[in-house]
Amino acid sequence: MSVQWVLPGSAGMSEAVGVEERRPDGDEGRYSYEIHSSGALIIWVARGGGEAAEVDVAYGPGAWIKASGTRR
């Protein structure tokens, strides 16, 4: 699986003009995402075949538009 999300572009919070980011599973690890109760988006990565994951990147509640893929 993988995780993909859309960030606001220079024109604001429109998905049509947003910037898409993606993290595919592979040699770098397995990715998943979580939407925190605060509204923050957290992208997690589990490296080396283990189940323990660390935060790859996080965005505040108003800094992302949508996310899809493997949910944590």
Phi, psi and omega in degrees: 000186179201177176232138174224148181211160182243130177254154178299140175268188182293342181269005177111207190271029179273130178298328182295329181248012180286169179256119181272133175245152182213142173231102177278146174294146180173212182298331180286340179139185177252130186254148174211166179229160179220140172255110182293157180300339177283346184101357178289147175259125180241126176257123182254151174225132174253117184257154172068024177077000180275168179270339179291135182237155176234159180289126175272313179200153178220148180230139178294168185305326181262009187255010178213158184253310180205161178219151176208166180121216183278117181269139181276000000 
